[in-house]
């Protein structure tokens, strides 16, 4: 079974780090494949670096996706969903 968590974000790297900490602290049932996609919607802060640091720590469970085609939550969510469809 698969679970994809899509997190759209814009210039909120500190709260994103807390969110990712919470996700990593949860107990994942055996047999559940979890992917976390943090979608950066044109941030100007250190969002990319934060996600890359967590990606390394999570052995790839957390991924970074850049959404540059349009500003807004809908653009970011759609990009995140599309990035999980090929899995």
Phi, psi and omega in degrees: 000144181243146174226123176248126177251120180253124181241103174283140182212150177214109176053045179226046187299326180291315179288330175297318178299318178295320178297314180294323174301316181296318179296316181292337180277350181281156177271123181260123180299147178300136179092354179261120179266112184252132173235133177246124180245114175265117184258113181274113183260066176071037179293151176247003177265203183266031182305312182301315181296321179299311182296318179298322177296316179290327178298316178297315182294329183266006181058040175090358178296327179259130182235154178255133173230132177263130176246110184240001184281336180195150179272137175131158184301319181299317177300315182293316179298316179298319178297319179295317178296315179300325181290341180265348184290336182276358182276000000 
